[in-house]
Amino acid sequence: MPEGHGQKSVCGMLLGRATFARVMERTRPRIGLGRDFDRLWLGESVSAVGTQLTALAIPTLAIFQLHATAFDVGVLTACTFAGYPLVGILGAPLIDRIARRSMLLAMNILRAAALATVPLAGAFGLVSLGQLALVALIVSGATALFDTAYQSTVPQLVREEELLGANARLETSQSAANFAGPALAGWLISLIGALTTIVGDALSYLWSALMVSLISIADDPPRVARPNPIRDIGSSFVLWRRYSTLVALAVCVVISNVGNMAVRTALLLVAYRVFALGPDGAGWILAVGGLASVIGATLAGRVSARLGVGPSLVLATTVEGLAWAIAPLGFLLTPLVVLGVASIVSGLMTPVWNVNVVTLRQRIVARDEQGRVVAVSRAFATAGVALGALAGGVAATVLEASLGERVGLVTAMTAGAIVAGLSAIPLLTGGILRLTALPRQAHAS
């Protein structure tokens, strides 16, 4: 989904930063974008796989062990993203005012600690839907601040002409995690259970924290007077609003995420309860989409060069959502194949969107404004995610009651796909389609 993706220094202190720095200097991969970028990329590559473990383990735990309803799944999914608009907006002024490396470290450790409480509670038989929702809120809020600082840090680590390549590399890693993570998650859940699988994600955040602790960028924030927090938040919105291109993109992202999250809310319910697929089957449906995303990430730059930035964004957001509208064919054909095909087609388009929209935003926004603008942009995006998850849960509940479980859940999923397919309209009316080339990097304000 758009932005959703775009969607872990304790270890460094224990092992000794100096020792690890020497080891990493000898062993770091030579990808040509600098030592600090390499380490950031390594940390996020592992963390992205861990995130996929939790993405399947928590709803599977809720559905099978806690007997969650369609509405419960919608609420839980909404909590998984609600922290983005809430914390993202409130924390927007912080990103450009504190050292970003410190922010990245703190948020990794917070996420690891929050996730660790789930298997701990499970060991005593105390895990509940309420706890899962609270942990999801904490992790999503911490991720909102982490991702904003993360995206604002990348332009500091690579040259302007390397931004598209750097974002494509990051998106390729994310797409690889989208492939390997769900398949690994499905296998681990079947082997050791959902609770223990979540431990893997907590450990991946600690690994990311270690990599961030080794980054040596000088990112001390400017020493300026701190205005009233409410006024500062308001100024972030005013700043974001100055970039007219971002407004059209935001409307597109909200519509897309509402539809796609309605699909995602219904997906596991459809897989488990309508088509009788287990965690292994659900994991492979998500995994083949991740594999397609790897291919899509490697092709994103070529697609943009051939079609132009605007047409690439229109194509990506339209096809990504509509692909899931074939779900009813699962009643006639092999469900695993039908949902797998939808996942592949959608997965091919996701990185085409992500690489182009992130690079476009990094190029048109001044570097000293990146943190605040990214935070507001992500807040709009994830507000659509939370709204879509809730709407998907409500729609699935209502349609399930009126049409029966099997037809109702599939109908809710198809409706979400159609909504997501309409997300290109703001790009057409906002003139984004005519944008064929990336602009030059904006200078500091």
C-alpha positions as CSV (number, residue, x, y, z in Angstrom):
1,M,0.0,0.0,0.0
2,P,1.2,3.6,-0.5
3,E,3.5,4.7,2.3
4,G,2.8,1.8,4.1
5,H,5.5,0.9,3.9
6,G,6.4,1.9,3.1
7,Q,5.6,-1.1,6.9
8,K,15.7,-2.0,16.7
9,S,21.8,0.3,21.5
10,V,21.4,-2.0,24.3
11,C,23.3,-4.7,22.3
12,G,25.9,-2.2,21.3
13,M,26.6,-1.3,24.9
14,L,26.8,-5.0,25.9
15,L,29.2,-6.0,23.1
16,G,31.3,-2.8,23.0
17,R,30.8,-0.2,20.4
18,A,34.5,0.1,19.5
19,T,34.9,-3.6,19.0
20,F,31.8,-3.8,16.8
21,A,32.8,-0.8,14.8
22,R,36.1,-2.5,13.9
23,V,34.3,-5.7,13.0
24,M,31.7,-3.9,10.9
25,E,34.4,-1.9,9.1
26,R,36.0,-5.2,7.9
27,T,32.8,-7.0,7.1
28,R,30.4,-4.3,5.9
29,P,28.9,-4.9,2.4
30,R,30.3,-2.7,-0.3
31,I,27.2,-1.4,-1.9
32,G,28.7,1.9,-2.9
33,L,26.5,4.3,-0.9
34,G,28.7,4.8,2.2
35,R,29.4,3.0,5.5
36,D,26.6,4.8,7.5
37,F,24.0,4.1,4.8
38,D,25.1,0.4,4.7
39,R,24.6,0.1,8.5
40,L,21.2,1.7,8.4
41,W,20.2,-0.5,5.5
42,L,21.5,-3.7,7.3
43,G,19.5,-2.9,10.4
44,E,16.3,-2.2,8.6
45,S,16.7,-5.2,6.3
46,V,16.7,-7.6,9.3
47,S,14.0,-5.5,11.2
48,A,11.7,-5.7,8.1
49,V,11.7,-9.5,8.3
50,G,10.9,-9.4,12.0
51,T,8.0,-7.0,11.4
52,Q,6.5,-9.6,9.0
53,L,6.6,-12.2,11.7
54,T,4.5,-10.1,14.0
55,A,2.2,-8.9,11.1
56,L,1.0,-12.5,10.7
57,A,1.5,-13.8,14.3
58,I,-0.7,-11.2,16.1
59,P,-3.8,-11.6,14.0
60,T,-3.4,-15.3,13.9
61,L,-3.1,-15.4,17.7
62,A,-6.2,-13.3,17.9
63,I,-8.3,-15.4,15.5
64,F,-7.3,-18.8,16.6
65,Q,-6.5,-18.5,20.3
66,L,-8.6,-15.6,21.4
67,H,-11.5,-16.3,18.9
68,A,-11.6,-12.7,17.5
69,T,-14.6,-11.6,15.5
70,A,-14.4,-9.7,12.2
71,F,-14.9,-6.4,14.1
72,D,-12.2,-7.4,16.7
73,V,-9.8,-8.0,13.8
74,G,-10.7,-4.6,12.4
75,V,-10.0,-2.8,15.7
76,L,-6.8,-4.7,16.2
77,T,-5.6,-3.8,12.7
78,A,-6.6,-0.2,13.2
79,C,-4.5,-0.1,16.4
80,T,-1.6,-1.5,14.5
81,F,-1.6,1.8,12.5
82,A,-3.4,4.3,14.7
83,G,-0.2,5.4,16.4
84,Y,1.0,6.9,13.1
85,P,-1.4,9.8,12.8
86,L,-1.6,10.4,16.5
87,V,2.1,10.2,17.5
88,G,3.3,11.2,14.0
89,I,1.6,14.6,14.2
90,L,2.4,15.3,17.8
91,G,6.0,14.2,17.3
92,A,6.5,16.0,14.0
93,P,8.3,19.0,15.5
94,L,10.6,16.8,17.4
95,I,12.2,15.2,14.4
96,D,13.9,18.4,13.2
97,R,14.8,19.4,16.7
98,I,16.6,16.4,18.3
99,A,19.4,14.2,17.1
100,R,17.9,11.7,14.7
101,R,20.2,8.9,15.6
102,S,19.0,9.2,19.2
103,M,15.4,9.0,18.0
104,L,16.1,5.9,16.0
105,L,17.8,4.2,18.9
106,A,15.0,5.0,21.4
107,M,12.2,3.9,19.2
108,N,13.9,0.6,18.4
109,I,14.3,-0.2,22.0
110,L,10.7,0.8,22.9
111,R,9.3,-1.4,20.2
112,A,11.4,-4.4,21.3
113,A,10.2,-3.9,24.9
114,A,6.6,-3.6,24.0
115,L,6.6,-6.7,21.9
116,A,8.4,-8.7,24.5
117,T,5.4,-8.3,26.9
118,V,3.2,-10.5,24.6
119,P,5.0,-13.8,24.9
120,L,5.7,-12.9,28.6
121,A,2.0,-12.6,29.3
122,G,1.3,-15.7,27.2
123,A,3.6,-17.7,29.3
124,F,1.3,-17.0,32.3
125,G,-1.9,-17.4,30.2
126,L,-2.7,-13.7,30.5
127,V,-2.6,-12.5,26.9
128,S,-5.8,-10.8,25.8
129,L,-7.1,-8.8,22.8
130,G,-6.8,-5.6,25.0
131,Q,-3.1,-6.2,25.5
132,L,-2.6,-7.0,21.8
133,A,-4.3,-3.7,20.9
134,L,-2.3,-1.7,23.4
135,V,1.0,-3.2,22.2
136,A,0.0,-2.5,18.6
137,L,-0.7,1.1,19.5
138,I,2.7,1.5,21.2
139,V,4.6,-0.2,18.4
140,S,2.8,1.9,15.7
141,G,3.5,5.1,17.5
142,A,7.1,4.3,18.0
143,T,7.3,3.3,14.3
144,A,5.8,6.6,13.3
145,L,8.6,8.5,14.9
146,F,11.2,6.0,13.7
147,D,10.1,6.0,10.1
148,T,9.9,9.8,10.0
149,A,13.5,10.2,11.4
150,Y,14.6,7.4,9.1
151,Q,13.3,8.9,5.9
152,S,14.7,12.3,6.9
153,T,18.1,10.8,7.6
154,V,18.6,9.1,4.2
155,P,19.2,12.4,2.4
156,Q,22.0,13.1,4.8
157,L,23.8,9.8,4.1
158,V,23.8,9.8,0.3
159,R,24.4,12.3,-2.5
160,E,21.4,13.9,-4.2
161,E,21.9,11.9,-7.4
162,E,22.0,8.7,-5.3
163,L,18.6,9.2,-3.6
164,L,16.6,7.2,-6.1
165,G,19.0,4.3,-6.0
166,A,19.2,4.4,-2.2
167,N,15.4,4.3,-1.9
168,A,15.2,1.6,-4.4
169,R,17.7,-0.5,-2.4
170,L,15.8,0.1,0.8
171,E,12.5,-0.8,-1.0
172,T,14.2,-4.0,-2.4
173,S,15.1,-5.1,1.1
174,Q,11.6,-4.3,2.3
175,S,10.1,-6.3,-0.6
176,A,12.5,-9.2,0.1
177,A,11.3,-9.1,3.7
178,N,7.7,-9.1,2.4
179,F,8.5,-12.4,0.6
180,A,10.7,-14.2,3.2
181,G,8.9,-12.9,6.3
182,P,5.4,-14.2,5.8
183,A,6.6,-17.6,4.6
184,L,8.9,-17.8,7.6
185,A,6.2,-16.6,9.9
186,G,3.7,-19.2,8.6
187,W,6.3,-21.9,9.2
188,L,7.3,-20.7,12.6
189,I,3.7,-20.3,13.8
190,S,2.9,-23.8,12.8
191,L,6.1,-25.1,14.4
192,I,6.5,-23.1,17.6
193,G,3.3,-21.1,17.9
194,A,2.4,-17.4,17.4
195,L,3.6,-16.2,20.8
196,T,7.1,-17.5,20.4
197,T,7.3,-16.2,16.9
198,I,6.8,-12.6,18.1
199,V,10.1,-12.9,20.0
200,G,11.8,-12.9,16.6
201,D,10.5,-9.4,15.9
202,A,11.6,-8.1,19.3
203,L,15.2,-9.4,18.6
204,S,15.2,-7.8,15.1
205,Y,14.5,-4.4,16.7
206,L,17.5,-4.9,19.0
207,W,19.6,-5.7,15.9
208,S,18.5,-2.5,14.2
209,A,19.3,-0.6,17.3
210,L,22.8,-2.0,17.2
211,M,23.3,-1.0,13.6
212,V,22.0,2.5,14.3
213,S,24.4,2.9,17.3
214,L,27.3,2.4,14.8
215,I,26.2,5.3,12.5
216,S,28.6,8.2,12.8
217,I,26.6,11.0,11.2
218,A,26.7,14.4,12.8
219,D,23.1,15.3,13.1
220,D,22.9,17.6,16.0
221,P,19.7,19.6,15.6
222,P,19.8,23.4,15.2
223,R,19.7,25.2,18.6
224,V,16.6,27.3,18.2
225,A,14.0,28.5,20.7
226,R,11.2,26.1,21.2
227,P,7.8,27.6,20.4
228,N,4.5,26.6,21.9
229,P,3.9,22.9,21.0
230,I,0.5,23.5,19.6
231,R,1.8,26.3,17.4
232,D,4.7,24.1,16.3
233,I,2.3,21.3,15.3
234,G,0.2,23.8,13.4
235,S,3.3,25.2,11.6
236,S,4.1,21.6,10.5
237,F,0.7,21.5,8.7
238,V,1.2,25.0,7.2
239,L,4.7,23.9,6.0
240,W,3.3,20.7,4.4
241,R,0.5,22.6,2.8
242,R,3.0,24.8,0.9
243,Y,3.9,21.8,-1.2
244,S,0.8,21.5,-3.5
245,T,2.0,18.2,-5.0
246,L,1.9,16.6,-1.6
247,V,-1.8,17.5,-1.1
248,A,-2.9,15.5,-4.2
249,L,-0.6,12.6,-3.1
250,A,-2.1,12.7,0.4
251,V,-5.7,12.4,-0.9
252,C,-4.7,9.5,-3.1
253,V,-2.9,7.7,-0.3
254,V,-5.9,8.1,2.1
255,I,-8.3,6.6,-0.4
256,S,-5.9,3.8,-1.3
257,N,-5.1,2.9,2.3
258,V,-8.8,2.9,3.2
259,G,-9.5,0.4,0.5
260,N,-6.4,-1.7,0.9
261,M,-6.7,-2.0,4.6
262,A,-10.3,-3.1,4.2
263,V,-8.9,-5.8,2.0
264,R,-6.1,-6.6,4.5
265,T,-8.6,-6.8,7.4
266,A,-10.7,-9.3,5.6
267,L,-7.9,-11.3,4.0
268,L,-6.9,-13.5,6.9
269,L,-10.6,-14.1,7.8
270,V,-11.3,-15.1,4.2
271,A,-8.2,-17.3,4.1
272,Y,-8.9,-19.0,7.5
273,R,-12.7,-19.1,7.7
274,V,-13.9,-19.0,4.1
275,F,-11.3,-21.1,2.3
276,A,-10.0,-23.1,5.2
277,L,-6.4,-22.2,4.7
278,G,-4.0,-22.5,7.6
279,P,-1.2,-20.1,8.7
280,D,1.1,-21.9,6.1
281,G,-1.3,-21.0,3.3
282,A,-1.8,-17.5,4.5
283,G,1.9,-17.0,4.9
284,W,2.5,-18.2,1.3
285,I,-0.2,-15.9,-0.1
286,L,1.6,-12.9,1.5
287,A,5.0,-14.3,0.6
288,V,4.4,-14.5,-3.2
289,G,3.3,-10.9,-3.1
290,G,6.5,-10.1,-1.3
291,L,8.5,-11.9,-4.0
292,A,6.6,-9.9,-6.6
293,S,7.6,-6.8,-4.6
294,V,11.2,-7.7,-4.9
295,I,10.8,-7.7,-8.7
296,G,8.8,-4.5,-8.6
297,A,11.5,-2.8,-6.5
298,T,14.2,-3.7,-9.0
299,L,12.0,-2.4,-11.9
300,A,10.7,0.8,-10.2
301,G,13.4,3.0,-11.6
302,R,13.0,1.6,-15.1
303,V,9.2,2.0,-15.0
304,S,9.7,5.6,-13.8
305,A,12.2,6.3,-16.6
306,R,10.0,4.8,-19.3
307,L,6.6,6.1,-18.2
308,G,7.5,9.2,-16.2
309,V,7.0,9.7,-12.4
310,G,3.3,10.8,-12.6
311,P,2.1,8.0,-14.9
312,S,4.0,5.4,-12.8
313,L,2.2,6.6,-9.7
314,V,-1.2,6.4,-11.4
315,L,-0.6,2.9,-12.7
316,A,0.8,1.7,-9.4
317,T,-2.0,2.9,-7.1
318,T,-4.8,1.7,-9.5
319,V,-3.5,-1.8,-10.1
320,E,-2.3,-2.4,-6.5
321,G,-5.8,-2.1,-5.1
322,L,-7.9,-3.6,-8.0
323,A,-5.9,-6.8,-8.1
324,W,-7.7,-8.1,-5.0
325,A,-11.1,-7.7,-6.7
326,I,-10.6,-11.3,-8.2
327,A,-11.2,-12.8,-4.7
328,P,-14.7,-14.2,-5.6
329,L,-13.1,-16.5,-8.2
330,G,-11.9,-18.5,-5.2
331,F,-15.3,-20.0,-5.0
332,L,-14.8,-21.4,-8.5
333,L,-11.1,-22.0,-8.7
334,T,-8.4,-23.0,-6.2
335,P,-8.5,-20.3,-3.5
336,L,-4.8,-20.5,-2.8
337,V,-4.0,-19.8,-6.5
338,V,-6.6,-17.0,-6.8
339,L,-5.4,-15.1,-3.7
340,G,-1.8,-15.8,-4.7
341,V,-2.3,-14.2,-8.1
342,A,-3.9,-11.1,-6.6
343,S,-1.0,-10.9,-4.1
344,I,1.5,-11.1,-6.9
345,V,-0.1,-8.4,-9.1
346,S,-0.6,-6.1,-6.1
347,G,2.9,-6.8,-4.9
348,L,4.5,-5.8,-8.2
349,M,2.9,-2.3,-8.0
350,T,3.6,-1.5,-4.3
351,P,7.3,-0.7,-4.7
352,V,6.8,1.2,-7.9
353,W,4.6,3.6,-5.8
354,N,6.8,3.7,-2.8
355,V,10.1,4.3,-4.5
356,N,8.7,7.1,-6.7
357,V,6.6,8.9,-4.1
358,V,9.4,8.9,-1.4
359,T,12.0,10.1,-3.8
360,L,9.7,12.8,-5.2
361,R,9.0,14.0,-1.6
362,Q,12.7,14.0,-0.7
363,R,13.5,16.0,-3.8
364,I,10.8,18.7,-3.6
365,V,11.0,19.3,0.2
366,A,13.9,21.3,1.7
367,R,16.2,19.2,3.8
368,D,15.7,21.2,7.0
369,E,11.9,20.7,6.6
370,Q,12.0,17.0,5.8
371,G,11.1,15.7,9.3
372,R,8.0,17.8,9.8
373,V,6.7,17.3,6.2
374,V,7.4,13.6,6.3
375,A,5.6,13.3,9.6
376,V,2.5,15.1,8.4
377,S,2.4,13.1,5.1
378,R,2.7,9.8,7.0
379,A,0.0,11.0,9.4
380,F,-2.5,11.4,6.5
381,A,-1.4,8.1,5.0
382,T,-1.8,6.1,8.2
383,A,-5.0,7.8,9.2
384,G,-6.4,6.2,6.0
385,V,-5.0,2.9,7.2
386,A,-6.6,3.0,10.6
387,L,-9.9,4.2,9.1
388,G,-9.8,1.5,6.4
389,A,-9.1,-1.2,9.0
390,L,-12.1,-0.1,11.1
391,A,-14.3,0.3,8.1
392,G,-13.2,-3.1,6.8
393,G,-14.1,-4.7,10.2
394,V,-17.5,-3.0,10.3
395,A,-18.3,-3.9,6.6
396,A,-17.2,-7.5,7.1
397,T,-19.4,-7.8,10.2
398,V,-22.5,-6.3,8.5
399,L,-22.1,-8.2,5.3
400,E,-21.4,-11.4,7.2
401,A,-24.6,-11.0,9.1
402,S,-26.7,-10.3,6.0
403,L,-25.0,-12.6,3.4
404,G,-23.5,-15.3,5.6
405,E,-19.9,-15.7,6.6
406,R,-18.5,-17.0,3.3
407,V,-20.2,-14.6,0.9
408,G,-20.1,-11.7,3.3
409,L,-16.4,-11.8,4.0
410,V,-15.4,-12.1,0.4
411,T,-17.8,-9.3,-0.6
412,A,-16.3,-7.0,2.0
413,M,-12.8,-7.8,0.6
414,T,-13.9,-7.1,-3.0
415,A,-15.5,-3.8,-2.0
416,G,-12.3,-2.7,-0.4
417,A,-10.4,-3.5,-3.6
418,I,-12.7,-1.4,-5.7
419,V,-12.3,1.6,-3.3
420,A,-8.5,1.3,-3.5
421,G,-8.6,1.2,-7.3
422,L,-10.3,4.6,-7.3
423,S,-7.4,6.2,-5.5
424,A,-5.8,7.5,-8.8
425,I,-8.6,10.1,-9.2
426,P,-6.8,12.8,-7.1
427,L,-3.6,12.2,-9.1
428,L,-5.5,12.9,-12.3
429,T,-7.4,16.0,-11.1
430,G,-4.3,17.3,-9.3
431,G,-2.0,17.3,-12.3
432,I,0.3,14.5,-11.1
433,L,-0.2,12.6,-14.3
434,R,1.7,15.3,-16.2
435,L,4.7,15.1,-13.9
436,T,7.2,13.2,-16.1
437,A,10.6,13.9,-14.4
438,L,11.9,14.3,-10.8
439,P,12.6,17.9,-9.9
440,R,16.0,19.0,-8.5
441,Q,16.6,18.9,-4.8
442,A,15.0,21.8,-2.9
443,H,17.5,23.9,-0.9
444,A,17.2,24.6,2.8
445,S,14.6,27.3,3.7
